């Protein structure tokens, strides 16, 4: 069963994630404890072999081999981080794609319930049969990719016994020979039955029939995508590269990370701790990362965190029949709502959520942005095509008049500040001094209107 811990991490708080470390089901400990035990056993064997079974000359040879192996584990000769990171990212994207491709009948059952009419036995039979065909198709595709579903329905007789298929449909299904997976056949039956319902007037127009066909094709596309995910895996060579990289890295660590005799003065071997704590942590992280990729590369198995395909099948058939049968035209009486007579009303809060009423509603990040009075001035355009720019009276107004006269009253697609900048050129020292002197004092509040006639 999928391990869910969403409620426990709903709020970020002290010791939040740390409390999850003590779980066993679905944990990393459950995935790597066997490999970790093997690594510790092999490491212990070499340690005892080096300390008690070798002669002094043999110990010298072992120490040189250990230093040589350690040189490779502490460099980038084996790019474990690179290959592992890319592989797990690729596997995670594939895992998420398989989850989003799971065929859920919700959209299809809404279309069937709203467009296949008739409260009589014939109408009910049509709606239930259509949705049974859709669910049968998902069961057939999941039987071929999920070990859990195949254990539940090992043969098509078990599918018939479960009510997804009738005996007559099984005979028809077996009589239609194909060398390939036939999960799509019930969807073809759906299409033919929907066309017959249109001829009988149960589907009232071609637009409704088209809606049914569109939803059916979307459902079929997801079934097909699941099949292709199962068929086309991540290239085997990449999986082999990652596995060899991790296992060879720690094979060298078994010898290279041994604690050598401190009396011989080897670099970084000044203390004999017996237990390689940091090497064990490194093994735990790297092997755990590899196991995560192994876990999510195919989520249709029987691991703790694999998809609950059997429960999804139960859910899909139940809600499908509920939507197209019991809920068909089954409406509660239409009444005036509780706030009918209130133009302005608010929905009540419980005591634990009452504090949220005091928070102002969010209206946008720039809603409370402050601007100066000058920034609020408008520059209207008259009907005669003249644009009026407002500027303070005094020296700034004179400066603007001076600049606009030099530009001959033409403003070609540029803002007023860019026009001001364009007039101060290095080779016009006199004009630059005049403009700077005229524009420097602009604190007066009275405004004058300067007219500029647009020129083509």
C-alpha positions as a printed Julia matrix, in Angstrom:
456×3 Matrix{Float64}:
   0.0     0.0     0.0
   1.27    3.47   -0.88
   2.81    5.2     2.12
   1.19    8.6     2.64
   2.49   11.16    5.12
   0.95   14.35    3.73
  -0.9    15.22    6.95
   2.26   14.99    9.03
   4.05   17.54    6.84
   1.05   19.84    6.31
   2.76   22.45    8.5
   6.47   23.24    8.54
   7.55   22.96   12.15
  10.42   21.93   14.37
  11.37   18.28   14.01
   8.89   17.93   11.12
  10.78   15.79    8.61
  12.88   14.25   11.37
   9.87   12.39   12.77
   9.51   10.6     9.45
  12.95    9.05    9.91
  11.58    6.52   12.37
   9.21    4.85    9.91
  10.04    1.46    8.48
   7.44    0.81    5.77
   8.44    2.56    2.58
  11.67    3.78    4.19
  15.16    3.91    2.76
  16.3     1.57    5.53
  14.04   -1.15    4.19
  15.52   -0.69    0.72
  19.23   -0.73    1.53
  19.69   -2.7     4.74
  20.64   -5.92    2.94
  23.24   -4.2     0.74
  24.56   -2.32    3.77
  24.92   -5.58    5.72
  26.88   -7.15    2.85
  29.17   -4.13    2.59
  29.85   -4.11    6.33
  30.56   -7.84    6.3
  33.05   -7.59    3.42
  34.7    -4.53    4.98
  35.05   -6.35    8.31
  36.59   -9.38    6.59
  39.32   -7.28    4.93
  39.95   -5.4     8.16
  40.47   -8.57   10.17
  42.48  -10.1     7.34
  44.81   -7.08    7.29
  45.21   -6.79   11.05
  45.64  -10.41   12.13
  46.35  -12.73    9.19
  49.01  -10.93    7.17
  52.71  -10.75    7.82
  54.52   -7.42    8.0
  55.63   -7.65    4.38
  52.13   -8.61    3.26
  50.7    -5.73    5.28
  53.0    -3.33    3.43
  51.68   -4.64    0.1
  48.07   -4.39    1.3
  48.64   -0.82    2.46
  50.02    0.21   -0.94
  46.98   -1.37   -2.62
  44.65    0.4    -0.17
  46.26    3.79   -0.83
  46.02    3.2    -4.57
  42.31    2.31   -4.35
  41.63    5.26   -2.07
  43.14    7.56   -4.66
  40.44    6.55   -7.16
  37.55    6.79   -4.69
  38.51   10.35   -3.7
  38.77   11.65   -7.26
  36.38   11.91  -10.22
  37.62    8.82  -12.02
  34.28    7.17  -11.24
  31.61    9.92  -11.76
  29.08    8.42   -9.37
  27.31   11.7    -8.56
  26.86   12.65  -12.21
  25.48    9.35  -13.48
  23.3     8.83  -10.41
  21.82   12.33  -10.46
  20.94   12.24  -14.13
  19.55    8.71  -13.91
  17.28    9.38  -10.92
  16.01   12.58  -12.55
  15.18   10.66  -15.71
  13.48    7.9   -13.71
  11.46   10.41  -11.68
  10.17   12.17  -14.81
   9.19    8.78  -16.19
   7.46    7.9   -12.9
   5.44   11.11  -12.89
   4.51   10.63  -16.55
   3.15    7.16  -15.79
   1.1     8.53  -12.91
  -0.48   11.26  -15.02
  -1.18    8.71  -17.77
  -3.33    6.49  -15.57
  -6.76    6.17  -17.28
  -9.41    7.67  -15.02
 -13.01    7.51  -16.33
 -14.25   10.71  -14.67
 -14.49   12.91  -17.77
 -15.91   10.08  -19.83
 -18.59    9.16  -17.29
 -19.71   12.8   -17.06
 -20.13   12.91  -20.81
 -22.05    9.64  -20.84
 -24.31   10.71  -17.97
 -25.11   14.05  -19.6
 -25.49   12.95  -23.23
 -26.92    9.41  -23.26
 -30.54    9.94  -22.3
 -33.35    7.71  -21.17
 -34.59    6.81  -17.7
 -35.99    3.49  -18.94
 -34.25    0.13  -18.91
 -32.75    0.63  -22.38
 -31.18    3.96  -21.49
 -29.79    2.6   -18.23
 -28.4    -0.43  -20.04
 -26.66    1.74  -22.64
 -25.0     3.97  -20.07
 -23.81    1.12  -17.84
 -22.53   -0.89  -20.81
 -20.58    2.06  -22.18
 -18.8     2.62  -18.89
 -18.24   -1.1   -18.4
 -16.45   -1.2   -21.74
 -14.23    1.71  -20.71
 -13.32    0.08  -17.4
 -12.76   -3.26  -19.11
 -10.18   -1.65  -21.37
  -8.25   -0.25  -18.37
  -8.36   -3.64  -16.64
  -6.95   -5.33  -19.75
  -4.08   -2.86  -20.07
  -3.28   -3.02  -16.35
  -3.27   -6.84  -16.46
  -0.45   -6.61  -18.98
   1.75   -4.13  -17.08
   0.96   -4.5   -13.35
   1.91   -7.58  -11.37
  -0.7    -6.77   -8.74
  -3.54   -6.68  -11.26
  -2.28   -9.8   -13.04
  -2.29  -11.67   -9.74
  -5.87  -10.54   -9.2
  -7.02  -11.4   -12.73
  -4.66  -14.13  -13.95
  -7.03  -15.14  -16.79
  -9.86  -13.57  -18.72
 -12.26  -15.92  -16.94
 -11.46  -14.05  -13.75
 -12.32  -10.8   -15.56
 -15.67  -12.3   -16.58
 -16.25  -13.48  -13.01
 -15.58   -9.95  -11.75
 -18.31   -8.57  -14.01
 -16.19   -6.51  -16.38
 -17.02   -8.8   -19.32
 -19.85  -11.16  -20.26
 -19.45  -14.68  -21.61
 -20.65  -13.58  -25.03
 -18.16  -10.73  -25.07
 -15.37  -13.1   -24.07
 -16.2   -15.39  -27.0
 -16.23  -12.41  -29.35
 -12.97  -11.15  -27.87
 -11.27  -14.52  -28.35
 -12.63  -14.91  -31.89
 -10.95  -11.7   -33.02
  -7.37  -12.73  -33.64
  -4.5   -10.29  -33.25
  -0.82  -10.82  -32.55
  -0.79   -7.69  -30.41
  -2.38   -6.62  -27.16
  -6.16   -6.33  -27.62
  -6.88   -3.88  -24.78
  -8.36   -1.43  -27.32
 -11.2    -3.72  -28.47
 -13.67   -2.76  -25.7
 -13.16    0.88  -26.67
 -14.14   -0.01  -30.25
 -17.29   -1.6   -28.81
 -17.87    1.66  -26.94
 -17.6     3.62  -30.18
 -20.02    1.34  -32.04
 -22.53    1.34  -29.18
 -22.4     5.15  -28.94
 -23.17    5.36  -32.68
 -26.14    3.03  -32.2
 -27.37    5.19  -29.32
 -27.21    8.17  -31.68
 -29.33    6.31  -34.24
 -31.88    5.48  -31.55
 -32.08    9.1   -30.46
 -30.56    8.43  -27.05
 -27.73   10.76  -28.04
 -29.69   13.74  -29.32
 -27.28   15.41  -31.73
 -23.96   14.99  -33.47
 -22.27   17.47  -31.16
 -23.01   15.24  -28.17
 -21.72   12.21  -30.08
 -18.56   14.12  -30.96
 -18.06   14.97  -27.28
 -18.33   11.29  -26.38
 -15.82   10.36  -29.07
 -13.35   13.03  -27.94
 -13.45   11.86  -24.33
 -13.16    8.26  -25.49
 -10.05    9.08  -27.54
  -8.46   10.84  -24.56
  -9.14    7.78  -22.43
  -7.75    5.47  -25.1
  -4.63    7.63  -25.46
  -3.82    7.2   -21.77
  -4.24    3.43  -22.0
  -1.95    3.4   -25.01
   0.61    5.58  -23.25
   0.76    3.21  -20.29
   1.35    0.32  -22.67
   4.22    2.16  -24.35
   5.76    3.14  -21.01
   5.88   -0.55  -20.19
   7.18   -1.47  -23.62
   9.88    1.21  -24.0
  12.04    1.35  -20.89
  15.01    3.53  -20.04
  17.83    2.08  -22.19
  19.35   -0.92  -20.48
  22.88    0.32  -21.08
  22.25    3.37  -18.91
  20.86    1.28  -16.09
  23.92   -0.96  -16.34
  26.29    2.02  -16.31
  24.71    3.41  -13.14
  24.75    0.05  -11.38
  28.36   -0.71  -12.33
  29.46    2.8   -11.31
  27.96    2.52   -7.82
  29.0    -1.05   -7.11
  32.54   -0.64   -8.46
  32.97    2.56   -6.44
  32.18    0.78   -3.19
  34.19   -2.28   -4.22
  37.23   -0.01   -4.23
  36.05    1.57   -0.97
  36.11   -1.82    0.77
  39.9    -1.85    0.41
  40.72    1.85   -0.05
  38.85    3.06    3.02
  40.56    0.64    5.43
  42.25    2.22    8.47
  45.98    1.64    8.1
  48.56    1.41   10.86
  48.98    5.0    12.22
  52.56    4.22   13.29
  53.67    4.12    9.66
  52.7     7.76    9.13
  50.54    7.44    6.05
  48.8    10.66    5.03
  45.26   10.92    6.44
  45.78    7.71    8.45
  46.69    9.17   11.8
  43.81    7.58   13.75
  42.58    3.99   13.74
  38.79    4.21   14.25
  37.99    0.62   13.16
  34.47    1.65   11.97
  34.41    3.78    8.76
  31.55    6.06    9.78
  31.71    8.47    6.85
  32.2     5.7     4.32
  29.09    3.99    5.67
  27.16    7.24    5.34
  28.4     7.61    1.78
  27.32    4.05    1.02
  23.93    4.72    2.57
  23.37    7.84    0.45
  24.66    6.58   -2.88
  23.1     3.13   -2.65
  19.88    4.67   -1.38
  19.85    6.97   -4.39
  20.32    3.97   -6.68
  17.5     2.15   -4.9
  15.2     5.13   -5.36
  15.78    4.88   -9.1
  15.11    1.14   -8.93
  11.9     1.8    -6.98
  10.34    4.4    -9.28
  11.48    3.13  -12.66
   8.45    0.8   -12.7
   5.69    1.84  -10.26
   3.37   -1.0   -11.3
   5.07   -3.63   -9.15
   4.45   -4.6    -5.54
   6.78   -2.28   -3.64
   5.48   -0.23   -0.74
   5.28    2.96   -2.79
   4.08    1.5    -6.08
   0.71    2.54   -7.47
  -2.36    0.97   -5.88
  -3.7    -0.32   -9.18
  -6.26   -2.71   -7.67
  -7.79   -0.01   -5.52
  -7.91    2.31   -8.53
  -9.78   -0.35  -10.5
 -12.31   -0.7    -7.67
 -12.72    3.04   -7.42
 -13.14    3.56  -11.17
 -15.87    0.96  -11.68
 -17.77    2.1    -8.61
 -17.85    5.8    -9.41
 -18.54    5.09  -13.09
 -21.71    3.13  -12.38
 -22.77    5.58   -9.69
 -22.46    8.55  -12.07
 -24.29    7.0   -15.06
 -26.92    5.0   -13.15
 -27.98    6.09   -9.67
 -27.14    9.74  -10.27
 -28.7    10.0   -13.74
 -31.34   12.75  -13.55
 -31.27   12.29   -9.78
 -31.35   15.88   -8.56
 -32.27   17.36   -5.22
 -35.15   19.88   -5.24
 -34.01   23.29   -6.42
 -34.45   25.74   -3.54
 -33.38   29.23   -2.66
 -29.98   29.18   -1.02
 -29.42   30.33    2.53
 -28.18   33.76    1.46
 -30.93   34.42   -1.09
 -32.22   37.58    0.62
 -28.79   38.92    1.56
 -26.99   41.03   -0.96
 -23.82   41.13    1.11
 -22.97   38.07    3.14
 -19.99   36.18    4.47
 -19.43   32.51    5.04
 -18.94   31.69    8.74
 -15.66   30.51   10.24
 -15.07   28.01   12.99
 -13.36   29.12   16.18
 -10.03   27.63   15.08
 -10.08   29.6    11.8
 -11.66   32.87   13.0
  -8.31   34.67   12.99
  -8.24   34.47    9.2
 -11.11   36.98    9.04
  -8.74   39.7    10.26
  -6.39   39.33    7.33
  -7.02   41.73    4.44
  -7.82   40.17    1.1
  -4.96   40.01   -1.36
  -5.56   42.4    -4.28
  -2.25   42.29   -6.09
   1.38   43.0    -5.31
   1.19   46.59   -6.7
  -2.13   47.47   -5.04
  -0.5    49.5    -2.22
   2.33   50.87   -4.34
   2.99   54.55   -3.52
   3.56   57.14   -6.28
   4.38   60.84   -6.2
   2.0    63.55   -7.36
   4.11   64.24  -10.45
   3.87   60.58  -11.48
   0.08   60.85  -11.47
  -0.08   63.66  -14.07
  -1.85   62.75  -17.32
  -0.77   63.59  -20.85
  -4.02   63.76  -22.85
  -4.31   63.65  -26.62
  -6.83   66.08  -28.19
  -9.01   65.31  -31.16
  -6.84   67.57  -33.33
  -3.89   65.2   -32.86
  -1.96   67.41  -30.43
  -0.37   65.86  -27.37
  -0.15   68.07  -24.28
   2.76   67.47  -21.94
   2.62   69.15  -18.53
   5.77   70.54  -16.98
   6.45   72.78  -13.96
   6.52   76.49  -14.59
   9.82   78.24  -14.24
  13.28   77.14  -15.18
  12.24   73.57  -16.0
   9.51   74.83  -18.32
  12.01   77.11  -20.03
  14.43   74.21  -20.33
  11.81   72.04  -21.97
  10.9    74.82  -24.38
  14.55   75.16  -25.3
  14.96   71.43  -25.95
  11.72   71.12  -27.87
  12.64   74.03  -30.08
  15.94   72.32  -30.93
  14.05   69.14  -31.83
  11.74   71.23  -34.07
   8.7    70.01  -32.2
   9.0    66.43  -33.44
   8.72   63.5   -31.03
   9.26   60.23  -32.86
   8.24   57.26  -30.72
  10.42   58.3   -27.76
   9.51   59.18  -24.22
  10.14   62.61  -22.82
  13.06   61.48  -20.58
  14.76   59.84  -23.55
  14.27   63.06  -25.49
  15.99   64.95  -22.68
  18.9    62.52  -22.73
  19.19   62.66  -26.49
  19.84   66.42  -26.44
  22.99   66.25  -24.26
  25.74   65.25  -26.66
  29.47   65.47  -25.78
  30.32   67.71  -28.71
  27.75   70.36  -27.81
  29.25   71.78  -24.65
  27.33   75.08  -24.73
  23.96   73.42  -25.2
  24.76   70.91  -22.48
  25.58   73.67  -19.97
  22.43   75.59  -20.91
  20.19   72.56  -20.62
  21.7    71.52  -17.3
  21.31   75.02  -15.88
  17.71   75.33  -17.03
  16.6    71.91  -15.88
  18.38   71.86  -12.51
  15.79   74.02  -10.71
  12.39   72.39  -11.07
  10.73   72.68   -7.68
   7.97   75.17   -8.53
   4.45   73.78   -8.38
   2.65   75.78  -11.11
   2.27   74.02  -14.44
   2.22   75.22  -18.01
   1.13   73.39  -21.12
   3.56   72.72  -23.92
   2.11   71.62  -27.23
   3.94   69.35  -29.63
   2.53   68.58  -33.02
   3.21   65.05  -34.17
   5.05   64.87  -37.45
   5.26   61.88  -39.74
